[in-house]
Amino acid sequence: MKPRKVIFLAICLLTVAACSVTRSLKDGEYLLRKNKVQVDDPAFNASELTSYISQKPNSYLFGMNPLLSVYNWGGDGSTKFKRFFQNIGVKPVVYDPTLVDKSVHSIENHLQYTGYYGSQVESQVSVKGRKVFVTYYVALGKRYKISAIDYELPQYGSFAEDFREDLPNSSIAAGQYLSESALEKEAERSAQALRNKGYYGFTKSFYAYEADTLSSDGNARLKMSIRDYALGDSPSAAREHKKFTLGEVKISHPEKLRIRPSVLENLNTLRPGQLYDEREINTAYTRLASLGMLSGVNVNMMPVSDDKVDCDITLRNSRLQSIKTDLEASVNSTGLFGISPQINYYHKNIFHGGERLSIGLKGNFQFKPKDHISSTDLSLTTSIRFPKMVGFPNRFFKGSHIPTTDVTLAFLYQNRPEFRRTNIATSFTYNGRIGNKFFYSATPFRANIARLFDVDADFWFKLLQSNPFLISVYSDHFDMGVSGMIYYTTNSAAIPQTPYHYIRLGVDVSGNLLSLFNPVLPKNEFDEHTIWNTPYYQYVRAELNLGKVFRFGRSQKHALALHAMAGAGFAYGNSTSIPVEKQFYAGGSMSMRGWQARTLGPGTSEYLDIFAIPSQIGAMKLEANVEYRFPITWKLEGALFVDAGNVWDLNYNLDIDDGSLFRLKELPQSIGLDWGLGIRVNLDFLLIRVDGGIRLHDPNRQNTSRWVPVNDWFKGNYAIHFGVGYPF
């Protein structure tokens, strides 16, 4: 696209944004354009108070909201015509003065609740044309520090002893500022701790606080009392706080829910006679809910005496069998189309023990219209997930989350212009988690065997000429080894809405066990030991991902996401390369977004045109990404991103120097760089995105500058990607 066209398009967008956003307002109505909060103490975070303003204006990006203008395009036309644009656009927020008064009271109440006593809030409204700007001026009230805390506790049983035993964990102490919010938070925490010690039904409503704020030094002496009756009850309703033990523990479920009793017995951690502990109640609930075959778990506690409570666990079953279909489509700048249909069958209780059977058939068909180039991938995958760590009884695991075991068998068929290939793979994997932040998987056994057929003679000859290292990659092979992954994150939500960071490390080791049998294994003409006339791979591979997301701005809607990854695979012993399945690639919706998948690298080497379908891979990868995410309107989000990275070869034994090898001194020239924009629809539980990336530095450009000039940005040096979820 020529620069003047870009300028013309920008002018058109600005014109749309500049269209009147107040045209749809009635007489006497005004558009609420902006709210502002000014606090007399610059150290106070004024943005903390914006959530207590009852009426929010429309959102704007760089002072513009095109969707607000679109809402007015229907004008006074026909009802259908007007409704069409109103459905697309965003309705203007009409200023309501009554909500300003409500906001003033809400802010004052919040400040009182957080310890600013006697705060005053005033509002000022300014009108410019038909737009209203509201400013809230806040004068913070007085704060009091807690000078000392006195406790008044019941003196029967072991209650006072149990309470004082928990005091080191208290969230309030002398020297802290007094506030109702802090006291309520501490009451909730303390009541929870006491319920974990057997005090069934004990809540924060039994707590009472008195603060003496008449001291001349501005401090307050706090008195905390634990009463025998709840807030709102009369003293006549007083009762002693006693410890409870579990009486009868019963599990019930519909007759049609066929599950072995031993499975439920091992998952349930509650036993008659044990001390009531709310943590154990939650643990039992979580362990039973982990059975994917259930639609609900209810744990009901019923007191049967003044020191005993029965437990009734009710399970509800869900549909045990289901079929899911998916269809994906893609197209890139070279005119290559792709269609990926998929169908999956699920059975959630195949052996009456909560085992989940999954059978999936997936196809991937790529082609160019009016061209003979095409590729077909078909895969059939069968897996069974056991709700336990096979070989270890569930009673060994006392926490809320028990490990699971996946047994998988898969068959893959590829028909590419250069060759046909089959791959049979199987694995045995343990998956687990510790708390809500640490996840792990361990695969003590995995194996796959790949065979190539009908290899095109021209392809083989060109491959040998261009890079002999790839000969071993695209050959029959047998791969058997172990794998592991650890993942730590401070927010495990599917679509995180808070700041968080994470680290993920994956390791594969292959061929070492087989190498012990080398003395009895036959060799082929390349001096490789073989199994079933197929050489086995021997290698180690590791991949590390680091990420951090910062949140800022009003309501923490803006985010800065940082991501870095490094990965490498080293072949040794019986191999000169790692398998093609373990090679790294760059490009695509989750990687270097200025390139289509597998079209970048390796290094500064020339693009291998011997592949009809792109297949640029390497044994090493480095990548870094920065993405600024911002709200637009409604569920729409925008993104501005920069990606840098590439893949490289590591086989220095071959006498080739085509730029594909990783050399530190040549790193700046071999790094790919792109930038781009993205549009996302954030539905909270699902995020759909479209990202467009433009290449800035292309290390594979030959006979010209690797820096891509602006005039060439839209001449094949861009890519558009559809994806689900954030890329990192």
C-alpha positions, 0 to 999 in steps of 0.5 A: 500500500502506497504512503498516500493511500495510508494517509488517505485511509487515516484521514477517513478514519479521523473524519468518522471519529470526528462526526458528531457524537451528540446528534442523537441527544434530545433537547435538554440532554447532555453527553457525559464526556469525562469524570475526574477525581482530585484529592487534596493529598497527592500521595493518595491514589485517586483512581481508587475512587473512580469505581464508586462513581455511579455513572461512567462516560463512554470509553475513548481511545486517543480522544476518539470513539468511532462506534459512538459516531456510528450510533448516530449514522441512522439519523432520523431515517427509517426505524430499521435503518436507524436500529441497524447502526445503533446495534453496531455502534455504542449508545452515548451516556446521557448525563444524569445529575442525580447520579452525581449526588449518589456518587458523592455519597458513595465516595464519602462512605467508602472513605469512612469505611477505609479509615478516612473519618469525616472526609468531604466530597464536592462535585463541580459540573462544567458544560461545553456545548452539549458535553458535561465534564464532572470533577469530584473534589475530595478532602480526606478526613482524619486517620487514627493509628491503633495504639493498643488492642485489648481482647475480651474473650469467653472463658470456657472450654479451650476457646480463649486458648485457641483464639490466642494461639492464632493471634500471630496470624492476625492482620491488625496490630498496634501502629496500623491505621484504624479502619472498618475494612481492616477490622472486617477483613480480620474478623473474617480471617479469624473466624475462618481459622477458628472453624478450621479448629472445630468451631462449626458455624462460627462467623464474623458476626460474633465479633464486636469492636470499640475504638477510643478516638478521644485521645489527644495524640490522635491515636485510638485504643481498640477493644475486640470482643467475642460475644456468645450471640451474633450481631442482630441477636439478643443476649438471650440467644447466647450459646457457648462456642464449642468444638464439633466432631463429624458424626455420620458421613454419607455419600449419595448419588442417583442409581443411574450413576454407576461408579465403584464405591471404592473410587468415592471412598478414596476421594473422600477425606472425611471420616466419622469422629474426626474434628470438624475442619472447614479445610477438610470439607473443602478438600473433599468437595474439590477431590470429588468435583474433580471427577469430570463425570459429575455436574455438581457436588453438594456437601451439607453439614447438619448439627445433630447435637451441641458438639456433633455434625453429620455430613451428607454428600450428594453427587449429581451426574451429567451426560456421560457421552458427547460429540464435539465438532470443530472447523478452522480455516486459514489463508495466508499472503501466498494464497495457501488455503487451509481447512481443518475439520475435527470431531471428538467423541467423549465418554466420562465414565468408561470403566465406572471409575470416572475414567474419561475416554476421548477419541478424536479424528482431525484433518488438515487440508492445505491447497492453492486454487488452480495449482497442483500444490496440496497437503493432507494431514489426518490424525486419529488420537485415543486417550484415557484419563484416569482420575488417579495416579496409576500405581499409587492409591489416592489415599496417598495424596491428602491435598485438594487436587489429586494427580491424573494419568493419561494413556494416549495412542495416536496415528498420524498420516501426512501426504505432502508433495515431497513425501508421504509419512506415517507416525504412531505414538504412545505415551503414559503421563502423570498430571498434577498440581499443588495449590492453584499456582504450581502445575506439573506433568511427568511422562515416564514413557513415551514412544513413536515411530515414523516412516516415510514413503514415496519420497520425491527424488528431486526433493531428496536431491535438492535437500542433499544439496541445500542442507545435508543435515536435514536428511536425518530429520526427514528419515525413518526414525524411532523415538523413545524416552521420558519427558517432564514439565513444570509450570508456575503461575500467579494467576491460573484463570483462562483469561486473567484480569489481574497482574501476574507472572509465570514460568514454564520449563519442559524437558525431553530426554530420549534414547539413553535407555536404548543405548544400553543395548547398543552391543546387541543392536544391529547397525545400518549403513550409516553406522546407526544402531537400529530397532526394527530396521529403524534408527533410534533418536538420542537427544536432550531438548529443553524449552523455557518460557517466562512471562509477566503482565502488568496492569494499570490505568482506570480499573486496571483495564490496560496491560503490558505483557512481556514474554521471552522464550529459549529452547534448544535440542542437542543430538548425540550418541546414535543421532546427528539431529533431533526429530522433526516433531521436536524441532522449533519453528517461528511464525503463526498466531502464537509466535512471530506474527509478521510471518505465517507458521514455519516461514521464518528462519533458520538464521539468515539462510535462504528460504527453502523452496523445495517444500511446497508447504512451508517447513522452516525449522531449527534445533534452537529458538529464541524469541521475545514479545512485548504487547500493549493491551487496551480497552476499546469499548464493550467487549472489544480490546485492542493490542499493539505488539512487537515480536523479535526472534528466530530459529537456528540449526546447531549441527556444526559438524557439517561443512556448510555455512548457509547462515542457518547456524547459530553464531553469537556474533551474527545474532543481530543480523539473524533476528526477525522483527515485526510489529502489528495491531490486534483486535480482540473480543473478550467474553471473560471465559473466551477470547477471540482475536485477530492479529495483523503483523508487519515485518520490520527486519527479515533475516531471510531477505537475500540480495537486499537490505534485511530492513523492510522499507515502508513501501514493501510492508504490504507487498507480501511482508505481512500476515493476518492471524486468527486465534483463541486466547492471548498469545502469551 
